[in-house]
Amino acid sequence: MYGVHRISLVDDDRLRWHNLVRHQTTRHAVGQYKVEAISQAIRQRWPATEVVPLRLNVISDANLMRPLFRRCALIVCAADGVAPRRVVSHLARRASKTAILACVLMDGAFGEIIRLRPWPGWGCLLCQRAYLASTGAMDPEPTLDSGYGTGTMHRPMTAVGSDLALVGQYAAK
């Protein structure tokens, strides 16, 4: 919708019934790789957009992500897990690229969108989250960095599709 000409999609997961509400596709895509299903949906809606689906895991395939990040103009991470957001933050900073991290936390109670600039003084995801917590702005996952066995487990997001669409639209802007 914003006139992006080329998009590389990265995910190694398959679309399942329980996460269908989080994707802009139909029940016919259940069982397909997410990048393939979403690529098809984008091509149908915006045929002029070039979509490159990559079945990669941003964490275990970080060595393959580095050159991709260097080629990208902007990195958008829509993962709800802490680990992929941290890896994207690190790789984007190393590639000197702006990263937008968008997710829904605490069972849909919070929508978080953080823009990370690769400039001096802007910091990584952990630095930005620490800053927000220190100023009392927001810390929806305060125990995630606790020692092993002492924190709360990260749970997959359970927000409804309209909440996710709103967070996605703000992230796109």
BELBEL-V941387 format. One record per pair of residues at least 12 apart in sequence whose C-alpha atoms are under 10 Angstrom apart, sorted by sequence separation. I is the first residue (numbers start at 1). J is the second residue. If there is no record, write none. Layout:
I:J
I:J
This chain:
15:27
17:29
18:30
25:37
26:38
29:41
39:51
76:88
77:89
88:100
89:101
101:113
102:114
116:128
129:141
130:142
141:153
16:29
17:30
24:37
25:38
38:51
39:52
40:53
75:88
76:89
88:101
100:113
101:114
102:115
115:128
129:142
141:154
15:29
16:30
17:31
20:34
23:37
24:38
25:39
39:53
75:89
85:99
100:114
101:115
114:128
14:29
15:30
16:31
23:38
25:40
26:41
36:51
38:53
85:100
86:101
99:114
100:115
101:116
114:129
14:30
15:31
16:32
25:41
35:51
36:52
37:53
75:91
76:92
85:101
99:115
100:116
14:31
15:32
16:33
24:41
25:42
35:52
36:53
75:92
84:101
85:102
98:115
99:116
100:117
13:31
14:32
15:33
16:34
23:41
24:42
35:53
36:54
74:92
85:103
98:116
99:117
13:32
14:33
15:34
34:53
35:54
36:55
58:77
69:88
97:116
98:117
99:118
13:33
14:34
15:35
33:53
34:54
35:55
72:92
97:117
98:118
12:33
13:34
14:35
15:36
33:54
34:55
35:56
58:79
70:91
80:101
82:103
96:117
97:118
98:119
11:33
12:34
13:35
14:36
15:37
33:55
62:84
65:87
66:88
69:91
70:92
74:96
75:97
76:98
77:99
78:100
79:101
80:102
81:103
96:118
97:119
11:34
12:35
14:37
15:38
65:88
68:91
69:92
72:95
73:96
74:97
75:98
76:99
77:100
78:101
79:102
80:103
81:104
93:116
95:118
96:119
10:34
11:35
59:83
60:84
67:91
69:93
70:94
71:95
73:97
74:98
75:99
76:100
77:101
78:102
79:103
80:104
81:105
92:116
93:117
94:118
101:125
9:34
10:35
11:36
58:83
59:84
62:87
66:91
69:94
70:95
72:97
73:98
74:99
75:100
76:101
77:102
78:103
79:104
80:105
92:117
93:118
99:124
9:35
10:36
58:84
59:85
62:88
65:91
66:92
69:95
70:96
71:97
72:98
73:99
74:100
75:101
76:102
77:103
78:104
89:115
92:118
93:119
99:125
112:138
8:35
9:36
57:84
58:85
59:86
60:87
65:92
68:95
69:96
70:97
89:116
59:87
63:91
66:94
67:95
69:97
89:117
90:118
110:138
112:140
9:38
58:87
59:88
62:91
66:95
69:98
89:118
110:139
111:140
9:39
58:88
69:99
93:123
110:140
8:39
93:124
109:140
7:39
80:112
92:124
93:125
58:91
90:123
91:124
89:123
90:124
106:140
7:42
78:113
89:124
90:125
105:140
106:141
77:113
88:124
89:125
90:126
105:141
77:114
88:125
89:126
86:124
87:125
76:115
86:125
75:115
85:125
86:126
1:42
5:46
12:53
14:55
75:116
85:126
4:46
5:47
6:48
7:49
8:50
9:51
10:52
11:53
12:54
13:55
3:46
5:48
6:49
7:50
8:51
9:52
10:53
11:54
12:55
13:56
82:125
1:45
4:48
5:49
6:50
7:51
8:52
9:53
10:54
11:55
12:56
13:57
1:46
3:48
4:49
5:50
6:51
7:52
8:53
9:54
10:55
11:56
12:57
3:49
4:50
5:51
6:52
7:53
8:54
9:55
10:56
11:57
12:58
9:56
10:57
11:58
107:154
1:49
10:58
106:154
107:155
108:156
109:157
111:159
105:154
106:155
107:156
108:157
109:158
110:159
105:155
106:156
107:157
108:158
109:159
105:156
106:157
107:158
108:159
104:156
105:157
106:158
107:159
108:160
111:163
104:157
105:158
106:159
107:160
110:163
111:164
103:157
104:158
105:159
109:163
113:167
10:65
104:159
108:163
111:166
112:167
113:168
104:160
108:164
111:167
115:171
110:167
111:168
113:170
114:171
112:170
113:171
82:141
104:163
111:170
112:171
113:172
8:68
104:164
103:164
82:144
102:164
82:145
104:167
8:72
103:167
104:168
7:72
102:167
103:168
6:72
102:168
7:74
8:75
9:76
10:77
102:169
7:75
9:77
11:79
102:170
103:171
102:171
101:171
102:172
100:171
82:154
100:172
81:154
80:154
81:155
80:155
81:156
80:156
81:157
79:156
80:157
79:157
78:164
78:167
78:168
78:171
77:171
76:171
76:172
22:157
22:158
19:156
21:158
22:159
24:161
19:157
21:159
22:160
23:161
19:158
21:160
22:161
18:158
21:161
22:162
20:161
21:162
22:163
23:164
24:165
19:161
22:164
23:165
21:164
22:165
1:169
2:172
1:172
2:173
